[in-house]
Amino acid sequence: MEFNNELGSKSAPRIEKAARKIADDSVEGYEDVLISTLDFLFQKKTKSWKAQAEIIRAIGITGTEKVVPYLKELALKDFSSLVLYRYLGFSICLLEDIKSGNLSYLNSILKSSNQLLISGACSALLFSEFIPENKDIKNILKYVVNNCEDEGILITPRCYIAAACYSWPSGLTKAFLLTCAKSNFSILNEISKASLTGIKTKQVLI
């Protein structure tokens, strides 16, 4: 297969590039190879967080539901590269929630102290352009409206949700977006104003 040699190269930069290409082009059929390569990186290339992150992203975009338990186990581990949690949240949400149309995973972590995991799951909603049911929208907005710790340093959960809101029912999202528009984070101001007018933000968040 086209990417087998690159994924098996044991070179983190080559693996990172191949995984990004698989994700960007939505090339299916590499799930098992990606998992094997990720395990290798965790064991032998522990500092190669960029390659690890790209593989996790590729698994989420091109993989199947069978890999969700594996990703959830990873999400319970202690990683020094905290950004990996955002990629894990992204991929788990895509594979478990978006594919089923049921936001059980996202709803289960909204109260979590792991803000990057929540951010990742919220970014999956934006990436997939998924429109939740009204009850889920209300629940999500309730928990992310004041979720602004380190905003400006990090892209917070409410930034991703504010961006996704452009296509969600305005009657449910207007108050939330007006609150976001008061943020000191200029990017969130811009995102909120775009969504309030039903326009998808030009800001690249994912």
N, C-alpha and C positions, 0 to 999 in steps of 0.2 A: 504494500500500500504506500501511497505517496509520502506520508510523513513518518513512517516507521523508523527509517534510518536516523532522522533528526531527533525523534523522541528517544531513541535508543543510543544516542551519541555520547551520553554522559557529560555533555557540555551544556552548562546552564544557559548561556546565551542562545545556543542553537535550539534548545528545548523551548525556551521562552518564545522565540520567534515562531516556531512551528505551532505551538499552542495558540498563540495569538491569531495566526492564519486560520487555524481550524475553527476558532470561535467566530472570527470576522466573516468567514465564508460559510459558516454553519455546516461544516463537513461532518457527517455522522459516521459511525462505525469505529470510532477510536476509543470508546469508553474504557475498555479493559486495559488498553495500552496506556492511556492517560493515567489511570489509577496506579498501574505498575510504575510508571515514571515518577509520579508524585511520591510514592512510597520510597523510591530510590533517592529522590531529592531530600526528603525528610531525614533519611538515614545517613546519606553521604555528602550532601550539599546543604547543610543546615542553614547557611546564611543566604541561600539563593531565593529570597522571598519573592522577587519579581517573577521568576520562572514558576514558583509554586502557585503564586496568585493567578498567573495566566492559565495554568492547567486547571485550577479550580473553576475559573470563569468558563473555560472551554467545556468542562464537564457539565456545567449548568446549562449552557446554551445548546449543546449537542447530545447530551446524555439521556438516560432513561430513569424512571422512578426507582429502579432496583438499586441505584447507587446512593439514594437518600440516606439509608441507615449509616453508611460509611461516612458521608459528609457530616451527619449529626454527631457521630463519635468524634470526629476531628474538632467540631465546634466546642466540645467539652474539654479539650486539651488546653494546656497553657503554652501559648506561643509568645516568643519575645517580639516577633514581628506582628504587632496588633492588627495591622491592615488586613491580614489574612481572614480575620473574622468578618470583615465587610464582604469579602468575596464568597465566603462560606454562606453567609446569610442570603446573598444574591442567588447563589446556585440552588440552595435548598428551597427557597421560595419559588424559583422558576420551576423546579422539578416536582415539588409537592403541591404547591398552592395554585400556581398559574395553570398548570396542565389539568388540574382537577376542577378549577373554577371555584375552589373553596379555600379561603384564607386561614385555615386552621393553624398553620405554622406561624405565620405573622402574628395572628392574634395571641398565640401562646407565648410569644417572646416580648410583647409590647411593654410588659412590666419588668423586663430583665434589666440588670445593671450593665449589661454589655451593649453599649450604645452603637458600637460598630456593627455588631450582628444585626441590630434593628435597622441601621442605615442600609446595610446590604439588602435586607428583605424589602425595604421601601424602594430602593433603587431598582429592584426587579419589577415592581409595579410600573415605574416610569419606563423602563426598558421595553417591557412587553406591551405597554399601552393598555393594560388591563383595567377595566372599570368595575370596581367592586360593587356588591349590593349595598343599598342605602344603609343598612344596619352596620355593615363593616366599615363604610366610610365614616359614620358617626363615631365608631369605636376607635378607629385609627386617628382621626383628628383630635379626639379627646386626649389621647396619650402623647401625641407628638407636638401639640400646639405650643407647649412651654419647654419642649425638649431642645434647648439651645445652648447647652454647655459646650464651651470651646468653639462656638459658631464663629466662622471666619478663619479659624485655624483648621477646623474640620468642616466637611460638608455634613451637616446634621440630618437626622431623619426628616425633620420638617422641611428641609430644603428640597429633598427628593419628592416629598408629598406635595409641597406647594407647586412644584413643576408638573407633577402628574395631574393636578387639579384642573388644568385647562380644559380637560375633556370630561370632568366629573360634574354632576348636577350643581349649578351655581347656587341654588337655594340652600344646599348643604355646606358649601365651601366658602361662601363670601365672607362670613365672620372670621373664619380661620385665616383666609388670605389677607384680610385687612389687618389682623394682628401681626402676621408675618411682615407686612409692608412697613411696620413700625420698627423693625429690627435695625440695629446699627450695621448690619452686614449688607453692604451695597448690592452684592449679587442676589441675596434673597429679596431685597427690595425690587430688583428688576424682574426676578422670576415671578413674584407675587403680582406685580402690575400686569405682566403678560397674561398670566392665568386668569386674572379678574376680567380681562377682555376676551377670554376664550382663545388666546393665541399661545401656541407652544413656544416656550422660551428658546432663545438661540444659545443660551449658556450650555456648554457641554459638561455634564455632571458625571457621566458614566464612561 
